[in-house]
């Protein structure tokens, strides 16, 4: 993962934060955390300023969990979720646990056909010979974005059931259609047929014969970005996060379990957390595939100022490096952080 440029920490976000402080006091006077309207518009303008300079498209949604104050940029447009789709997977898993279909202690044995390509650790271990609880699989799915662990969970839940859960919660844009293996080979343009029960060596053998620079591969990637599968809008994903924070998407205990797992995320050091002050608590999930670079999560403000949810989906123009997308996400998170910090301390 490319590091953020050094030598210019927090310049733009802090400047925007100063603008917020001046605007809030000179134009509107002291503003409480529950005062909406102009406050939302100021945040929206600041976010739009950052998105407008980005070489590509971005969907952004931000909302303070307690006050409801927030803003969005292209927040209703579905974007590819990449690995952020592991958040709705967690929700469905917890709902099934609470229904009595599964338990966090349910043990699942790792088989060679479970070891898939992409991020994670399970693909490199010996199988069979390892059994993991559902809790540990879910943790690996988040902490290292482990694709093998993810697919083992999806195989037990079913993509259709995850999407149906999202529909039952009122989310029309959030959909889970494929395992991570299917998703990756679709992006690459590799036929999935014959790989359903393949082990890692067999998958690697197929990929070794594939021309990743061919026009067919490039066409497959472009089709992947617009195929509408495994998509979500920033607005609906953010609302899901807010409801998880409130403890009403599943039980309060189940919601807290989801949050505690999301707090363990080790990926995306340069995204939502990239420009935040040291020590800030964040529960989030990243996603990356090709020109798609995402991060969604809940960020804690200092003292008793509460939390805010933020979801950022990006699809950069061709030739833009990952660091540029990550910088946008980091700027959006820091700008939102500073906005809520000033807003909630100025009443």
Helices and strands as residue ranges (DSSP letters): H 11-23, I 24-28, H 38-52, E 56-64, E 70-73, E 78-80, G 82-85, H 86-98, E 107-110, G 112-114, G 122-124, E 130-133, H 134-143, H 147-157, H 159-168, H 180-188, H 200-208, H 215-226, E 231-233, H 234-246, H 252-262, E 282-289, E 292-300, E 307-316, H 322-345
